[in-house]
Amino acid sequence: MNLKSTIQSILFVAAAPVSLNKLAKALGAKKEEIKKALEELRAEHQNSGIILLEHGEDYLLSTNPENAKVVKEFLNAELREKLTDASLETLAIIAYKQPVTRTEIEAVRGVNSQYTLRLLAMRGLIEKIPDPGDARQNLYRTTHEFLQHLGLSSPRDLPDFEELTSAVKPPEGFDNLKPA
């Protein structure tokens, strides 16, 4: 296993900073080995668009602050565009299964959904709330703004899931998408 590459992958998909302890435990490595790999990552990304942020013993990959203006303009332009198929798919999963974890969303979609979730949250269509059953993760649910866009007063007013899916065979992976 390439420790540095594996750490980079974990930090890339993580929605929040990851602690040194969590990395060491997940990878079965000593803290010193993890720190060495993190320092190598930091050096490699020094002049990159992606940088390694460190706060105490928590680590996160982030965009380089030097690119903040361009990144902000890009994201604002994306917010003005129509929702992508990935966004609509993610929004449908959240609407019918809410509240739902990112892991559950990704299990249905089969891909990392961090970017899509971030865009939906920036548009005000979903919100992240603490999971009362597991303080380490969050739940996602639709917002009042989502309901307003659809002209609904409650998620219960969404079209009946069973009725919708009985007319159309769901795509592969969606057969387990029953409303919560």
Secondary structure, DSSP 8 states (H G I E B T S, - for coil): --HHHHHHHHHHH-SS-EEHHHHHHHHT--HHHHHHHHHHHHHHTTTSSEEEEEETTEEEEEE-GGGHHHHHHHHHHHHHS---HHHHHHHHHHHHH-SEEHHHHHHHHSS--HHHHHHHHHTTSEEEEE-TT-TTSEEEEE-HHHHHHHT-SSGGGS--HHHHHHHS---TT-TT----
